[in-house]
């Protein structure tokens, strides 16, 4: 049975500061108990998971330096290098800290609430000040997700992230001058990266803000089972909340375009407050409709 799914903006991650007990007659331990109770009440999700990455090496290259190095490489060599950079921890610090997003829905007459933790932006390599948003093939995107105990999103999760975002960026297209081939080059990735960076600066978007709208997501979809060798993409929401890119599995999976993005969703989720594995949830015929419009995903 299809789920009626809605999205609720999550509460701020910040916790109220607890003042010191002013009454001299009260034992000091009362203040400690008050602090503990407040933390429990104000953080309904518990501690957020973090991406299991090593510290960024001091000698690691910046995003601009990596782009220059791989600019003329073929896709396989390029993606091998990007995987290595992520695996060694060469990502911005704020990408490691995941943000909660909620999805509510009704399945078989019962209401459910799913809490997911997602990266605040799409996958990038480099430093906090100089990083490159990197489009990847679905195979390498999934390898990185597996490495980091995460998953790729589904279209309903992409919708939820956009609805919950601190800042909803406007999609920006780049028109090729010669051939379609050019939109799959590192040069186009760099140009798109610069446009996104300029838009963030113009709007004053904080580095760790949850942002959405500026990329098409590489997604999971049950439709891929009938379309081997294809990539599923979705999103690029406009200001009105409508996706410019409906779910599509037309493109071959080796076609990596400048506007593709890889958003990671941690495998640990909460279903009605109970910890579950996202992969198990997506493969469950009775619960998958909460997060998948096309049915269970194996």
Secondary structure, DSSP 4 states (H G I P E B T S, - for coil): ---EEEEEPPPPS--PPPPPP--TTS-THHHHHHHHHHHHHH-TT-SPPB---PPPPTTPPPHHHHHHHHTTS-HHHHHHHHHHHHHTT-S-GGGGB-EEEEEEEEETTEEEEEEEEE-SS--EEE-SSSEEE----HHHHHHHHHHTTEEE--HHHHHHHHHH-SEEPPP-----SS-GGGGGSHHHHHHHHHHHHHHHHHHT--TTS-EESSSEEE---GGGGGSTTB--EEEEE-TTS-EEEEEE--SBTT---TTEE--EEESEEEETTEEEEHHHHHH-TTTGGGT-TT----
